Amino acid sequence: MERFTISLDAALAAEFDALVAQRGYQNRSEAVRDLIRAAIGAAHAEAPESGHCVAALSYVYNHHERALAERLTDRSHAHHDLTVAALHTHLDHAHCLEAVVLKGPTAAVRRFADSLTAERGVRHGQLNLIPLEAERHAHDAHGEAHVHAKPSC
């Protein structure tokens, strides 16, 4: 484990301590590690063609919008290779929330998410993308090599 020292002015330190307490961290170090992981993950996710990722896409849409539900379903079926799971819930008489877990090449996941949230009638679209790196394992129970994907930071 490496150590480093940072200096904060009193007001920023107080705000950070409040955040640490609010989120239930045991100490400042855990909070700083999470902030660093998030920043590194965001930098990796922004890089063009940055490998593979897992992502959560959520969006709200008005199902009364002409043919919108059908267009969204058609897009999802066209990208079934990226979709791991989906949750659909009704918020009120007109609005639905969908949360979709995606996994695959980062550029393809981003394009698919953008295409869904760009549809007329879709509101509040948000993509939370986590870069993955391959972790190679020597052999499984059948003697074959296999690969696991783990978060890259």
C-alpha positions, 0 to 999 in steps of 0.5 A: 500500500502506498501513502501520500499526503495532501493538503486541504484548506479548512473549509474543503476538509470540513466538507470532505469530512461531512461527505465521508460521514454522510456516505458511511466511510470508515475513514478518509482513505476509503473515500479518497480511494473511491474518488480516485477509482471513479476518476480513473474509471471515467477517464478510461470510459471516455477514451475512444475504443477503450475495450469492454465495459459493463454499464447501467442505463436508466431512462424514463419515457412517455409510453403514450408517445407515438410508437416509442415503446415499439421503437425502444423494444426494436432497438433493444432486440437489435442489440440483444448481444449487449443486453444482460438484463432489463427492468421495466416499471410503471411510474404513473399512467403515462411514464415508465422507467427502464433500467438496462444492464449492458456489457460489451465493447465500450464504443458499442455500449455507448452508441446503443445507450445514446441511440435509446436516450436520443429517441423523441419522448425519452427523458432523464437518460443516464449511463453509468459505465464501468471499464473492464479488464480481462483476467485470464485463468489457467484452466477450468474444470474441463481443462480449458483456459477461460477469461473473467472480466473485472473492473479495471480500477 
